Amino acid sequence: MDRVGSARERTERDAARVEPYGSWPSPVDAALAASRDGRPEYVGVVGDEVWWTEPRPAEAGRRALVRRRADGRAEPVLPAPWNVRSRVVEYGGTPWAGAARADGGPLVVFVHFPDQRLYAYEPDGAAEPRPLTPVSATGGGLRWADPRVLLDRGELWCVLEEFTGEGPTDVRRVIAAVPLDGSAAEDRTAVRELSDDSHRFVTGPRLSPDGRHAAWLAWDHPRMPWDGTEVMLGEVAGSGPFRRVRPVAGGIEESVAQVDWAPDGALLFVSDSGGWWELHRARTADGGPDLVERTVLCPGRGEEFGGPLWKIGLQWFQPLADGLVAVVHGSGTTALGVLDPATGDLVDAAGPWTEWAPTLAVRGERVIGVAAGPHSGYEVVELDTGSGHARVIGAAHHDAVDPAYYPEPALRTFTGPGGREIHAQIYPPRHPGRTAPEGERPPYVVWAHGGPTGHAPLVLDLEIAYFTSRGIGVAEVNYGGSAGYGREYRNRLRGQWGVVDVEDCAAVAGALAAEGTADPARLAVRGGSAGGWTAAASLTATDVYACGTIIYPILDLLGWATDETHDFESQYLESLVGPLAEVPERYHERSPLHHVDRITTPFLLLQGLDDVICPPAQCERFLGAVAGRGIPHAYHAFEGEGHGFRRADTMVRALEAELSLYAQTFGIDRDDVPRLELKR
């Protein structure tokens, strides 16, 4: 469609027809929103080419591997059903790596999602991908993430996650070397373990420029990686495990989010020891365990140079060969900058992007990342550090509709209980050809993000535009506990999950109503995963909302704290709620499952049946408790979906059901979506 819109849209814009909020027609339909769901991830360089993974909602939600050839052509590397995605810690991590062979051709290794095996592939040859690792029938099997191809050693180094029993926490993780010749495809013993399993969690190793040392991150339960991690250092042996392994930075209350090496052999790592994730540079004493010359490279800015390590191998910085360092940094929004460690000078790339994903690659003087802005989805962007010019080189955003249908967000700071600050993005209704009757206030939906140690970015999201272009406002709340605002803000949720997040969302909703921005009688709350918990808890703890949409949620803290989730988050509640052994009553008191009698408003519950993080069993118990209480509700469960919907047909059905819920609750007349059947 032409960017200025069709003739019909121009006519509607000129006429500015008066219609009630929520009833406006919109070309941003559910199918369009679903087709733009997801983003490119895991950029890397293979020879002179840039590679990344990309979502395919219309292809059962698989992740495709894409290469951008030297001539600028971008093309998928593997056809369906190949699905490049790791399940390590269930959220995954870097699922591929590559290197240029001696003849210049690319060799890539990748994790195939259905069997979680590592495969090697030479895309310019005739052969199919060949497996490098075996299948294990024990528990969740063998899983791999964060690989590095070392052609001179004839192997790749990566994280191995190995299940030792049938339970979700019967698991060990080590750093392993996998032969590139395929000898481990049928023989687990051919995999060489480089670290022991003395730590519960590890990231992939980073090899020093001289090849003598490896550095990685490690941590243990009950800590999450944003609570405390350690930088581990080991000496590389010829054919055995790392030697003289010791921690050199980090700790129980110091979160290091990434570690790597500068070209001169210094360690670079992102630590929040000063209250913000900042970039540090240090060396180790000759032969000793301690770091010396530890320096914060860009101190005192009150910004984050890192973030929560939800996936293994995320990267907020990348060293360049000339000693400069590419960094993703900011507070609330982020930028891509180039830092000079010698002077502390930091120069940001110019452009329309307000959010840079934690994935970076370097090719000579060029830095490649993934970025989005309020008017564009995530794109693969290349920055020439010599000229300062940034350009889109892959997954370019294209306006499928007139951008006048996109919302115009505003960054806001609200005041919560006790005078605390609450950060949010407000997306008012916007339509080029419609306006509401004078004096009418719009309905608003408060979105609670997942995590809860997560962040709602300031980017174009067509799911938001789906509502705002119809006359329903959206408020994304970065409640206390969110990442991006320093450790103190992040720690507000310690022991307070189900309290601070609920209060902050309600405070934003109440403020919008009080200032006349939103209709106080037509407020809704919506969230997925930890945001689903906040949405459900909000319906049981407040009377602010007229309805709610609860997506693959946590509903029963006690079940989730025992055996109803995966290993990575199995002790997360120890910090979010409190030690179960010390405050068991808190687990009961805050769980929405035990307070369905307090729910008086309609709700929609959406759940993937293959979800091992927030399992459907919790939804089923919740629905059993709701049954017969006269509360209007609907439940949609989706086969083949896990934690986070990926299939286009699922997302279409979910969005249309959500819109129908709001239309029925808010008294809006819509006939363009199937009517959601609400049970009582």
Disulfide bonds with the S-S distance in Angstrom:
none
